[in-house]
């Protein structure tokens, strides 16, 4: 499976719609008839309120605990709730919570900029491009060569420090995710230059409020040294959690051939995505992203409906003889890391001086 992303691939069969029509249309009709695209307002209201109360409880516990090393034990639950907050912002960006664009943006700004200190506009624009062109080497921002690379072609042109990094990127993947919490904030601040003056004012103000409130909480609760340790631990665990949630979804899955025939919506989304088996605990920890195939096919589907849609999608793919990738959480990481390791193989085989 890992080889699939190292070289663009063609879908099974000829990739053309069956019976003279879209392969996706019958599935979309079945999903609509089952009511799976209907809003789940009460579910999301409970999720938003529950998350807010839990965050308030952790902050209150920090204030009560005061300046002690034991207070650092609250960094992991705060990171866990930060990931829950990010998942809610993600759902808002896909219009899963409400059909109103203005209300979705408000929810996204509160959960992204205000509570997490990351730009909702930056993330939403980038993530929508990923959904439109998953695993497309020229169009998906998530597989562009950056710190990590995802094809051998990207690997062989690396030079200097990045070349040495690519040689061992599989081993470095999880350590690098410890920096993701900081990276998200940096990307958001940089993106302010791209935004319109009005959007920049709103987003920038909320980012400043978050930074001031976060720094104020740490420095009024803890000594400077303990505050710094708490910050590093909190942000590292937050980045690791997000990395664990996003890593299994597409890495090591097939990649559309940029020069070949375009895949239809169904094949483009199903063949490039991987589901993770599990129950309610997996759903909670991965924020519903374990149903990556269903989510990519129906981005606006409310998160609690993804599990219900899975049997319909799986059966539809079986009828069309389209591979439906699903595996356990540990095996998903094995596949993703195996692919990253394979991509770096040409550099490990090359003379050290090159």
Phi, psi and omega in degrees: 000324183294329180296337185299322182277340180291335177220131180307144185233164175258150180289158176303145182075200182270354176076008181265153180300145178275153174054032173073008180224181180292138176290336186275330187303313179299323179292317178300319179297316181296320180294318179295317181296331178279357179073021186279351175262000178290148180296150175241065188301316182294320179299314181289326177298318178293320180294316180295313180294317179298318179294319179296318179294321179294319176298316179297323180294319179293317178297317177298320178296324177296316181295322180287323182291322177075202189276078178222153176296333178299336180298336179296341177294346178274352179295316178300312178296329178292324177292319178300315179290331175297320177295320176300320179297317179296321179296323177292320175297322176300313181295323178296320180297334178265009180060031177282330186276318181211152178278351180280124180295321181294316180291324177298317179296320179298314179298318179296319179295320180294313185281330180272290185293309188287312186273331184248342182076026177236146187286121177293319181296317179298309183297316185296318180295315180295316184291325178293325176294323177297316181294326181288330184220063184298131177063016177275118190299332182264346189235337181272114181296341182282349177240015172288148180294122177218238175295317176255156173234159190233000174224157178294328177298319176295325185290316190291343180265004180288147178225162173062221183298321181296327177295317178294324177296317182295328179305325187236029187295331178296317179290332184268354188302305183292320173302323180292329179295340177296342179263356187297324179300320177287320182298321179299322179290319180296314179300320181295317179295317179298326184289344180303330180294331181281335188283158176294158181306319181292314179296320180298320181295316181293308183296315181297319179297316180294324177295321178292320178298317178300311183299317181293317181292318181295312178296319179297318179299312183293316186281338175272344180262322188236160172293160181307318180295311180294325178298319179294316179297318179299313181302312182296317180294314181300310183291325178294315180292324177297313178297320179297317180298315179296321177299318178295330181281325185265335185301320186286350196286318187225339185296128182087002178266164183303156180236131178299143177285116182300333182261000183263188178291137179294142177280148173290169185304315184299308182292321181301319183276322183286314186290337183264000186241156181227130176268156178243126177291154177156181180242210183302324180294317177297318177302318182292312185290328181260003175062029181084353180288351174291344172261057188294324180297309180297320180297320181288327177289324184227076185301330182271002178291128178304141185308315182293347180270349184298318179299321181289331181281340186304312180301322179295316182293316182297317180293321178297318178295321178298318181296329180266002181060041177256125180304135179241104188276122175213135183209176177282166185296316182295316180294329178296319177291324178299317180294315181296313180291325177298321178294314179299322179294318181294321179299324181278358184301316180302328180285326178288331180278339181285155176304145185300331184285348183267000000 
